[in-house]
């Protein structure tokens, strides 16, 4: 019988720690629901003691998600473990994930603890967590730079104290596939009670080998892989789970394992997360990049037309991309619209469907044809952009290459008051943003980055604008979507301002 490797997603914890990738609670819950549809085995919802916001997000995710284990990270300290447990009280299947460093450099300079003290702390804190829950994961931080014999003792100690999962992280992305294979193999053959726990790996990508190291661990017998969607994470990021999953799925005969992931949800999950953090996949990104299934070379095109497997080792459909890109238009009815959304994997309640259909009809007035890319953009934009204090009422721009730009902007607030301002600027977008700044009750914010790209092809393609607005020590991502790039620019900036106002 083929064994199933568990997939542990830490996008909401480790992925969210990467600069510029922070999410608010509503966005985290939306991602969590999509990860549930993706059917990951475990999702790490956050680090409960890190902040009230993290605690609250774990709590809300625990309420919203029922078909997945929810984990909360905790240092090997009683107060951390208490916070983790309290944040998980609503979870159907909770897990406390506690960690302690085991490498000589970490023990000496960070922990200032002796190896024996680390062993004692490991036993005590795993046992303390076990009083709360049966499902406990212990991570030996910086395991791949630890002394093997000592690491084996720590793993044995953690399992004896009640750990049901032992994680072997490559915390700084230092190891290589052969070394990772050898380490997992060593632990499996050395730790006497290793059969009583899952062996997990958590690989970082500092040397570009996170996915390769994770797969080497699977080949050596690891039963859980940790990582993030799109490889997000601190520094160079984590193992990209979509790559790990599709490698296992495509090379079943080599790895002789499977996963429980619903691979047709991969593309949607990737796109949702990129949209929330205000990023796009690199064109050559494996699995989800724009060129992942593109063929420009004449030889490649001829081969694929003759037989897809000549140059495609997996199908676009297997990750949720539809090749029959059906076109809808202004004469398409609600039924055709609903059926197309179902084909793309989305089913909504009547009220939500009406909202999307209204946006679709408005788009049809501006575009002759609406493609799957447009529909996906509409849905994901609505999922991550749910309004706020200010809504764009109208705008008017006056600009030219021989004159200064000016813009009149009218915003409606959450009490239905409409406020209008006019401002000059170095170009129409600068003028529009200056006018918005006059209206909103926010000060001390700064536009750090502005980017625009098209969704789909043609002169009438949707323009998607992403802005990053700094307020204090935090960066807020705003998104806007419209066939009018000035309108999408205003919508993105207003979205960013609304997020600032949510946190006061």
C-alpha positions in Angstrom: 0.0 0.0 0.0 1.3 3.5 -0.9 1.9 5.7 2.1 0.5 9.2 2.3 2.8 12.0 3.2 1.1 14.7 5.3 1.2 18.3 4.0 1.8 21.0 6.7 1.1 24.5 5.4 2.7 27.4 7.3 1.8 30.2 4.8 -0.2 31.9 7.6 2.7 31.8 10.0 6.1 31.5 8.4 5.0 32.8 5.0 3.3 35.9 6.6 6.6 36.7 8.4 8.3 37.7 5.1 8.6 41.4 4.6 5.6 43.0 2.8 3.5 39.8 3.2 1.4 40.6 6.2 -2.4 39.9 6.1 -5.3 41.2 8.2 -7.6 38.7 10.1 -10.2 38.6 7.3 -7.6 37.9 4.7 -6.1 35.1 6.8 -9.5 33.5 7.3 -10.0 33.7 3.5 -6.7 32.0 2.9 -7.4 29.4 5.6 -10.7 28.5 3.9 -8.9 28.0 0.6 -6.2 25.9 2.2 -9.1 23.7 3.6 -10.4 23.4 0.0 -6.8 22.5 -1.1 -7.1 19.7 1.6 -3.8 20.3 3.3 -3.5 18.0 6.4 -2.3 20.7 8.8 -2.3 24.5 8.6 -0.2 26.6 11.1 -2.4 29.5 11.7 0.1 31.7 13.6 2.3 32.3 16.6 -0.3 32.9 19.4 1.9 34.8 21.8 3.5 37.1 19.2 0.7 39.6 19.2 -3.0 40.0 20.0 -3.7 40.0 16.3 -2.0 36.6 15.8 -3.9 35.2 18.7 -7.2 36.5 17.3 -6.5 35.2 13.8 -5.7 31.7 15.1 -9.0 31.8 17.1 -11.0 32.9 14.1 -9.4 30.4 11.8 -10.1 27.6 14.4 -13.8 28.6 14.2 -13.9 28.8 10.4 -12.0 25.6 9.5 -13.3 22.2 10.4 -11.7 19.7 8.0 -8.0 20.3 8.8 -5.7 20.3 11.8 -5.0 23.8 13.1 -1.6 24.4 14.7 -0.3 27.3 16.8 3.5 27.8 17.2 5.0 28.2 20.7 8.5 28.5 22.0 9.5 26.0 24.6 8.1 28.2 27.4 5.0 27.7 29.5 3.5 31.1 28.7 3.8 30.4 24.9 2.2 27.0 25.3 -0.6 28.5 27.4 -1.3 31.1 24.7 -1.2 28.5 21.9 -3.7 26.2 23.7 -6.0 29.1 24.5 -6.0 30.3 20.8 -6.9 26.8 19.6 -9.9 26.1 21.9 -12.4 26.3 19.0 -10.4 24.0 16.7 -11.9 20.6 15.8 -8.4 19.2 15.5 -5.8 21.3 17.4 -2.1 20.9 17.5 0.5 22.7 19.7 3.8 23.1 17.8 6.7 23.9 20.2 10.3 24.4 19.3 13.8 24.6 20.8 17.2 25.1 19.1 19.6 22.1 19.1 22.7 23.3 17.1 25.9 24.3 19.0 25.8 27.9 17.6 22.1 28.4 18.7 22.6 26.8 22.1 25.7 28.8 22.9 24.8 32.3 21.5 21.0 32.4 21.4 19.7 30.1 24.2 22.8 30.3 26.4 22.0 26.7 27.4 24.0 23.5 27.7 23.0 20.4 25.8 21.8 18.8 29.0 19.6 21.9 29.7 18.2 21.7 26.2 17.3 18.0 26.8 15.6 18.9 30.2 13.7 21.8 28.6 12.5 19.6 25.7 11.2 16.9 28.0 9.5 19.4 30.4 7.8 21.6 27.7 6.6 18.7 25.6 5.1 17.1 28.7 3.6 20.5 29.7 1.9 20.8 26.2 0.7 17.2 26.4 -1.4 18.1 29.5 -3.4 20.3 27.1 -3.6 18.3 23.9 -2.8 14.8 22.6 -1.4 16.2 19.3 2.0 17.8 19.9 4.7 18.7 17.4 8.3 19.3 18.5 10.8 21.1 16.3 14.5 20.9 16.8 15.4 24.4 15.4 18.5 24.4 13.2 18.5 20.6 13.2 20.6 20.3 10.1 23.5 22.1 11.8 23.2 20.1 15.0 25.4 17.2 16.1 23.7 14.0 14.9 24.1 12.1 18.1 22.7 14.9 20.2 19.8 15.5 17.8 18.9 11.8 18.1 18.8 12.2 21.9 16.6 15.3 21.6 14.2 13.5 19.2 14.0 10.4 21.5 13.4 12.7 24.5 10.6 14.6 22.8 8.8 11.4 21.7 9.1 9.9 25.2 7.6 13.1 26.6 4.6 12.8 24.3 5.4 14.4 20.9 3.4 12.9 18.1 5.4 14.7 15.4 9.1 15.5 15.4 10.2 18.1 13.0 13.7 18.3 11.5 14.1 21.9 10.2 16.7 23.2 7.8 16.2 26.6 9.5 18.8 28.5 7.6 18.7 26.6 4.3 22.2 25.2 4.7 21.9 21.5 3.9 21.9 19.6 0.7 19.6 16.8 -0.6 22.1 14.0 0.0 22.8 15.3 3.6 19.1 15.6 4.3 18.5 12.1 3.0 21.3 10.8 5.2 20.1 12.6 8.3 16.5 11.3 8.1 17.8 7.9 7.4 20.1 8.1 10.4 17.3 9.2 12.7 15.0 6.4 11.5 17.7 3.8 12.2 19.0 5.3 15.4 16.2 6.7 17.5 14.6 3.7 19.2 11.1 5.1 19.6 11.0 6.9 16.2 8.1 4.7 15.0 5.8 6.4 17.6 5.9 9.8 15.8 5.7 11.3 12.3 9.0 12.6 11.0 8.6 16.1 9.5 10.9 18.4 7.6 10.8 22.2 7.3 13.2 23.5 4.7 14.2 27.1 3.9 15.4 28.1 0.5 18.6 30.2 1.1 20.6 28.1 -1.3 17.6 27.3 -3.6 17.3 23.7 -2.4 14.2 23.7 -0.1 12.0 21.7 -2.4 14.9 19.3 -3.3 15.8 18.8 0.4 12.1 18.2 1.3 11.8 15.6 -1.4 15.0 13.9 -0.4 13.6 13.6 3.1 10.4 12.0 1.7 12.6 9.5 -0.1 14.4 8.7 3.1 11.1 8.1 5.0 9.8 11.5 6.3 6.1 11.4 6.7 5.3 15.1 6.8 6.5 18.0 4.7 6.2 21.6 5.9 6.2 24.6 3.6 4.2 27.5 2.1 2.2 28.3 -1.0 4.4 30.1 -3.5 7.4 29.4 -1.3 6.8 32.5 0.8 8.8 33.0 4.0 11.6 34.8 5.7 14.7 35.6 3.7 14.6 33.4 0.5 11.5 31.7 1.7 10.4 28.1 2.4 9.8 25.0 0.3 7.0 25.8 -2.2 4.3 23.2 -1.3 2.8 23.3 -4.8 6.1 22.1 -6.2 6.5 19.4 -3.5 3.0 18.1 -4.1 3.2 18.1 -7.9 6.6 16.4 -7.8 5.2 13.6 -5.6 2.1 13.5 -7.8 4.0 13.4 -11.1 6.7 11.0 -9.9 4.6 8.5 -7.9 6.7 5.5 -9.1 9.9 7.2 -7.8 8.8 8.4 -4.4 6.2 5.6 -3.8 4.1 7.9 -1.7 1.0 10.1 -2.2 -0.6 13.2 -0.6 -4.2 14.1 0.2 -4.0 17.4 -1.6 -6.6 18.3 -4.1 -4.2 19.5 -6.8 -6.9 21.2 -8.9 -7.1 23.8 -6.2 -3.4 24.8 -6.5 -3.7 27.6 -9.0 -6.6 29.3 -7.2 -4.8 29.0 -3.9 -1.6 30.5 -5.3 -3.4 33.3 -7.1 -5.4 34.2 -4.0 -2.3 34.5 -1.8 -0.4 36.5 -4.4 -3.3 38.9 -4.7 -3.6 39.4 -1.0 0.1 40.2 -0.5 0.2 42.3 -3.7 2.5 40.2 -5.7 2.5 38.1 -8.9 4.2 34.8 -9.7 7.5 35.1 -11.6 6.8 34.1 -15.2 9.0 31.1 -15.0 7.7 30.0 -11.5 7.2 26.2 -11.5 3.6 25.0 -11.5 1.9 28.4 -11.2 3.9 30.8 -13.3 2.5 32.2 -16.6 5.0 30.2 -18.6 4.7 27.0 -16.7 2.6 25.4 -19.5 3.6 27.8 -22.4 5.6 26.6 -25.4 7.2 29.1 -27.8 9.9 27.0 -29.4 8.7 25.6 -32.8 10.0 22.2 -32.0 8.3 22.2 -28.6 5.0 23.4 -30.1 5.1 20.7 -32.8 5.8 18.0 -30.2 3.0 19.1 -27.9 0.5 19.3 -30.7 1.4 15.8 -31.8 1.5 14.3 -28.2 1.3 16.5 -25.1 3.6 14.2 -23.1 6.5 15.1 -25.4 7.1 18.3 -23.4 4.4 18.3 -20.7 4.9 16.1 -17.7 1.7 17.2 -16.1 -1.5 18.8 -17.4 -2.6 22.4 -16.8 -5.9 20.9 -15.6 -4.2 19.0 -12.9 -3.4 22.2 -11.0 -6.7 23.9 -11.8 -5.9 25.7 -15.0 -8.6 25.4 -17.7 -7.5 25.1 -21.3 -11.0 25.6 -22.8 -10.9 29.3 -22.0 -14.6 29.9 -22.6 -15.5 33.5 -23.5 -18.5 35.2 -22.0 -20.0 38.6 -23.1 -22.8 41.1 -22.4 -25.4 38.7 -23.7 -24.4 35.9 -21.4 -27.0 35.1 -18.8 -26.8 34.4 -15.1 -26.9 30.6 -15.7 -24.0 30.6 -18.1 -22.0 32.8 -15.7 -22.8 30.5 -12.7 -21.9 27.4 -14.7 -18.5 29.0 -15.7 -17.7 29.8 -12.1 -18.5 26.2 -11.2 -16.2 25.0 -13.9 -13.5 27.2 -12.4 -14.2 25.7 -9.0 -16.3 28.4 -7.3 -19.7 28.0 -5.9 -21.4 30.8 -4.0 -24.6 31.5 -2.2 -27.2 33.4 -4.1 -26.4 36.8 -2.5 -22.7 36.5 -3.3 -23.4 35.2 -6.8 -25.5 38.3 -7.5 -22.7 40.5 -6.4 -20.2 38.8 -8.8 -22.8 38.8 -11.6 -23.3 42.6 -11.2 -19.5 43.1 -11.4 -19.4 40.8 -14.5 -22.1 42.8 -16.2 -20.4 46.1 -15.5 -17.2 44.7 -16.9 -19.1 43.5 -20.0 -20.0 47.2 -20.7 -16.3 48.0 -20.9 -15.0 44.8 -22.6 -16.4 42.9 -25.6 -15.4 39.5 -24.2 -14.7 38.3 -20.7 -12.3 35.4 -20.3 -11.6 33.0 -17.4 -8.7 35.2 -16.4 -11.1 38.1 -16.0 -13.5 36.0 -13.9 -10.7 34.8 -11.7 -9.6 38.4 -11.2 -13.1 39.5 -10.3 -13.6 36.8 -7.7 -10.2 37.0 -6.1 -10.4 40.8 -6.0 -13.8 40.6 -4.2 -12.5 38.0 -1.8 -9.5 40.2 -0.7 -11.0 43.7 -1.2 -14.1 43.9 1.0 -14.5 47.7 1.3 -13.9 49.8 4.4 -14.4 53.3 5.6 -14.1 55.0 2.2 -15.6 54.1 -1.1 -14.8 55.8 -4.4 -17.8 57.8 -5.6 -16.3 59.6 -8.6 -13.2 61.2 -10.0 -12.2 63.5 -12.8 -8.6 64.0 -14.1 -7.1 66.8 -16.2 -3.7 66.1 -17.5 -1.4 66.7 -20.4 2.3 66.8 -21.4 2.3 70.7 -21.4 0.4 71.3 -18.2 0.3 70.2 -14.5 -2.1 67.4 -13.7 -5.1 68.0 -11.5 -7.7 65.6 -10.1 -11.1 66.0 -8.4 -11.9 63.0 -6.2 -15.2 62.4 -4.3 -15.2 59.6 -1.6 -18.2 58.3 0.4 -17.5 57.3 4.0 -19.2 54.7 6.1 -21.8 57.2 7.2 -22.8 57.9 3.6 -21.2 61.4 3.7 -19.6 62.4 0.3 -16.5 64.5 0.5 -14.9 66.1 -2.5 -11.4 67.5 -2.9 -9.2 68.7 -5.7 -5.4 68.6 -5.9 -2.5 69.1 -8.3 0.3 66.6 -8.8 3.3 65.4 -10.8 1.0 63.4 -13.1 -2.6 62.3 -12.8 -2.0 59.5 -10.3 0.0 61.7 -8.0 -2.7 64.4 -8.2 -5.4 61.8 -7.4 -3.5 60.5 -4.4 -2.9 64.0 -3.2 -6.7 64.6 -3.4 -7.4 61.4 -1.5 -4.9 62.4 1.2 -6.9 65.7 1.7 -10.1 63.7 2.4 -9.0 60.7 4.6 -8.5 61.0 8.3 -5.1 59.5 8.2 -1.7 61.1 8.6 1.9 60.0 8.6 1.4 57.4 5.8 3.7 57.1 2.9 3.4 55.4 -0.5 6.3 53.0 -0.8 5.6 51.2 -4.0 3.2 51.3 -7.0 2.9 48.7 -9.7 0.5 47.8 -12.5 0.0 44.9 -14.7 -2.6 43.7 -17.1 -5.0 40.7 -16.5 -5.4 39.0 -19.8 -4.6 40.3 -23.3 -5.7 43.1 -25.6 -6.2 46.8 -25.3 -9.3 46.4 -23.1 -7.6 44.1 -20.6 -8.2 44.7 -16.9 -5.5 46.7 -15.2 -4.5 45.5 -11.8 -2.7 48.0 -9.5 -0.9 47.1 -6.3 0.3 49.7 -3.9 2.3 49.4 -0.6 1.6 52.1 1.9 3.8 52.4 5.0 2.2 53.6 8.2 4.4 53.5 11.3 6.4 50.3 11.1 3.9 48.4 9.1 3.3 48.1 5.4 -0.2 47.8 4.0 -1.0 46.4 0.6 -3.8 47.9 -1.5 -5.3 46.5 -4.7 -7.5 47.9 -7.4 -9.0 46.3 -10.5 -10.5 48.1 -13.5 -10.3 48.5 -17.3 -9.4 52.1 -16.5 -5.9 52.2 -15.0 -6.6 55.5 -13.3 -9.7 54.1 -11.5 -7.7 50.9 -10.5 -5.0 53.2 -9.2 -7.5 55.1 -7.0 -9.1 51.9 -5.8 -5.8 50.4 -4.8 -4.8 53.5 -2.8 -8.2 53.7 -1.1 -8.0 50.0 -0.3 -4.6 50.5 1.4 -5.9 53.5 3.4 -8.9 51.5 4.5 -6.6 48.8 5.9 -4.6 51.4 7.8 -7.9 52.7 9.3 -8.8 49.2 10.4 -5.9 49.1 12.8 -6.4 52.7 14.0 
